[in-house]
């Protein structure tokens, strides 16, 4: 049951990420009916009391790119040391054996992992639907876990026999793709403030769908007023493919097909050049930065500092658990900070800026002005971090969580409902789901 009112009491520090980036010490937050109702000191409430002594409170983290189904294929031999295209070719035949249960259980695991690491809003990019699997399977998982969810209906339509990367058994007819996308938007999409589910349109990548599908998807998305998502400029192979097949760089290809604008966000963008960064800044096209996956696949270091300085909206993504292989958004934020320092110097990115990208930045990329900050009237999506333990022992600045602090949250609230309490998920029987996940993985191995 969701308490109608909750009082978070005596937080050591509250990092609001509001318009003034206000930081409060020894502060209280009152949550009511799914929103932040009041912030201050000495607040009172007749509702549930949650002590936050020795804790830092932040907005819930926002994950802008994931493939939840991949939690069933972590650390797969043959794909552990491959570049992007070789990695995909190793895993496509395994994913072709998935069905509805694999999609649902793997999504529950991925969502629970995100929740335990402070995430309250996540997107998901599901682009293959073998053996009767549907996007509905992951939406059901998000409802069970209690996560605010932005699933995207992905697709692959160009198989190996037509010069694409995926095997023919995993591609769909483009009419079927568009028809199912319409069904999903009409069934699940909620455009209102506080929405728990919004649906996006997301052809997988330029090397797995046709120009026609990219164009038609953009037309459909704008007709339905939903957001658009795909992979772009992920590594050198990706750039070479675009130059060979399309005669242009990925940014130009995206622009020609209607895939730039504030209703679009692209995953990775590791290899964007200066002109493409300027294009994204002018058009307010968003980027989901996935640093750990980019490192794992050897794709490179995305020019996040240049993007931010130019005004490109940037959020973070854990990417799929087959290429990360974790789903911890705190680690992504820390890795973002470290990689920008490696490439640009120790002053290239602060811990607070990286945390801002992980919260407010991600919400802006997903078009969620109602989330990503702790301010009166915003949604009650809150993460509470215990800084009294060994990870922060001796820290002079507890608010610098990404320098010295826990990698998992103590308490997490989504829409005012507590989904993590004392580090444990409250909404599903997680040990049972883990057991079933491992059984399904063993079945895939055999």
C-alpha angles and dihedrals in degrees: 000000000000114000110231090222133022128182117207101202134205102351111188090222133001115201100197101181086208122150091282094040088237118195118198130193125211090003138156131218124202118205121196131175094346097311139091103260103177141359124195146082129302094015120170133208140168089216132088116314120221115186115220100178110147091015139115115220121208137168111273111275118253123222113203101183133034142139100210095186090066094074084088092061107048119150095002112183112245092032100056096089102026132113119243101278095042090046091053093049090053093052104037094080091050094049089050088070094059123110137179095293093050090051094048099044095043089050092051090052094047093047093047090050090052093048092051089055095053101268118142103167125041138170122212130203111208111175105161127063111184126172098006097315116151138184085251088074092065094041088056089051092053091051090052094049093041097235124152101243139203105180118182125210102232127187146189119204106160112074131188093273089061096045098269128126104241122078115260092247091068100050126092137208109267094231090055090050093053094044092052091046090056090048092052095047092047091047103042115011116113116185095184127108110271093027114166094200131036123168126218136194114240126169104194103242144317090267096056105041136048129253088247093057092048091052095042091048091053091050091049094047093051092045089054093038095234130133128264129223140177143145117273139177093350100157144341092281089056092052092047091051092051093049093047099043102031104023093232143070120274095256092055090046090052093048093049091054097047095259100133128083142082090291091060132077127178128206122236106350088183093152103043112140127214095272092051092049089052090049092052092046093050093046095039090235111170130229130210105210113206106184101169094049090045089054094044092053094040091239097141140244115308115228093245094152091055091045093051093045091051092050101254111154106243130188133168132254133189090207119205120332090234090067103033099026099213132061100215114131093192088062089050091053092049091046090050090055094046097047093050088051091049091052101034109021138273093291095051096101134007127217090247094052091050090050089049090054088051093053120019092018093057093046091053092049090054092047093248107139087162092065140047099061140065105238134128110280095020121115118280096247105142138166121199118200122197107223095175093088135086096278092067099028107134095014114146092198113040090181089066088082095161092058098044120001148085122303092212131054127243096210132009128189126193117190086345093304117120108235096165123040122179090345096308129109109245102191106062136030093256098183090055092048091048090052091052091045091056091047091053091048091052090050090053091049092054 
